[in-house]
């Protein structure tokens, strides 16, 4: 998929320029680049193309309102991450669609010119276009994925977005690792494919969580409680996500928050926050070289010894022992 300033022109109207230093240092080593100036601002296109998948990072710097055109000359499946800015779009054969910052979702995109409306500001989008083979196994247990593949195989003219999931700390870790990946004599395509499979795995888990919400009991402030739970899952923090703070942020009485959270999800909010914080610590310990103190600070345990005790109670081992255990190394 290309990002066009004017689909009516065969030649790109932008002026090709050297990439500024402040942007160049953030460009992945694997990316081909194209940096251009237009009358509305600047576009930095970064891409990696292979037979099975392609990666695209679009950095868009807008000085006046402009309509741009994500365009495809073939039907595609795309896992799209909106990393900066909210982007109102019109998806061919579907209609209006808002891409919300810090979310990601799976799309079927038909042939044609889609529209994206940009107000002045900076935006960044990362999307992965992939072959159907990436989702064939998942389609056996996910009817929505199966329907998406059927649209791809029939070259449907109707674009389709699936659920928008929040980009949580695990997805951020994988994306950052993918961006930092540097070919050191290895099989670049094979290595990148592992990251893509892991991102898809997280997205499919998000789909499953969404389906499970439909059977939750219908109680007072149900949607607010679901948003609170999603907020905790996105970035668990013991210090920030207290009963008091969350009740104030979401304008729900502490007693109702405490009582109804347990009714809806089968565990107390305090316990849920603690366990999710420790799960995040385990993830960071097994996927990064950061110190135990740094990780404890990030999840809201300023006292390292208290963190170590809580970690041992939850997982039956000290934090440093977890580094020796299984885990995907990014």
Order of alpha helices (4+ residues) and beta strands (2+ residues): beta-beta-alpha-beta-beta-beta-beta-beta-beta-beta-beta-beta-beta-beta-alpha-alpha-beta-alpha-alpha-alpha-alpha-alpha-alpha-alpha-alpha-alpha
